[in-house]
């Protein structure tokens, strides 16, 4: 694949007070939430 055909996306998300979520529900749940946020952004953010 040539460099001109490569796709690049950038997304910024600020998950305010995420430490509170981790402290209340545990780090493994926090990791699940981060993965969910990543999947949602890949699904719903168009490359334009």
N, C-alpha and C positions, 0 to 999 in steps of 0.2 A: 504494500500500500504506500503510495507516495505521500509525502508530508502535506500536500495541498488537499488531500482527501481525508485527513485525520480530523476528528471532531473534538472540540474542547468545550467544556461547560464549567461554569463557576457558579456556585450558590453559597450564600451566606445565611446562616440561621443562628440567632442568638437564643439559646435556651436558658432564659433567666431563671435563677434560683434552682438549677438542676441538682445541686448538691443536696438540697432539702428533700427532693424526690428520692435520691439515692439513700439518704439517711433513713427515710421512713420505710421504703419498700425494698431496699437492698440493692447492691451493685449489679446483681444478675438481672434484676428487673430494669435497672437503669440502662444496662447494655441492650436489653430488648427494645427499649424505647428509642435509643439511638439508631438501632438497625431499622426500626419501623419508620422513623423520620427520614432516614436515607432512602428507603424503598418508596415512601410517599413522594419525596422530592424527585426521584428518578421517573416515577409514574406521571406526575402532574406538572413538571417543569418542562416546557417546550424549549427546544433548541432553536433560537431565532437570532 
